[in-house]
Amino acid sequence: MPTIHIEADPASLAQAFAAWVSEQIPAEGPYHIALSGGSTPKLLFAHWAAEYQDRLPWNRIHFWWGDERCVPPNDADSNYRMTKELLLDHVSIPVKNIHRVEGEIAPDQAAVNFAADMKQSMPIENGLPKFDLIILGMGADGHTASIFPHEMELLEESNWTAVATHPESGQKRVTLTGSVLNAAGKIAFLVAGASKLEKVTA
Ligand code: 6PG
């Protein structure tokens, strides 16, 4: 049964979420987290950078992405770039623990490569990569990762990754599919804004 935790404002949400994540990470071993993109996680990343430089085992944390826009890593639209600027450049996470999607190459190949990286770098359980924690956002239309209402078949897709298309911009994105999302040890939706209340409570 999902637990809904409500905070008064985005800053308090980021702080509470960061404290919760700290409690999830065991005393040893690698910890694989898939990050969400967009704007909501920005406060979390800035809070981690400011307050958690010495309070998380960065050498054991592996960062992945639930989805990435098919743009170069230095593009203003890149989730990787946003995360690098707000977080990765400010904490001592080893470069080898950062598993970005190659947004600069052909989307189909980027999706294949991302899945290959998971196969090589993560525990596999029941034929699926086992993320310890997947952080997801939610759009006003209810989409998560880059699984949009017009491509709901991606929720059932057996491949671990897929190329999705943004319904308005047509932008191509690489996304984790529903089979991988649902195989995670923990899933946390980090959502802010009144525009999403109806979808969150649906
Ligand atoms: C992305 C995200 C996407 C995002 C939602 C919410 O790449 O945009 O992964 O799923 O989480 O669209 O975005 P906001 O946080 O900007 O509202």
Boltz pocket constraint, residues with backbone or C-beta under 6 A from the ligand:
constraints:
  - pocket:
      binder: B
      contacts: [[A, 35], [A, 36], [A, 37], [A, 38], [A, 39], [A, 40], [A, 41], [A, 66], [A, 67], [A, 68], [A, 69], [A, 79], [A, 136], [A, 137], [A, 138], [A, 139], [A, 143], [A, 144], [A, 145], [A, 146], [A, 190], [A, 192]]
      max_distance: 6.0
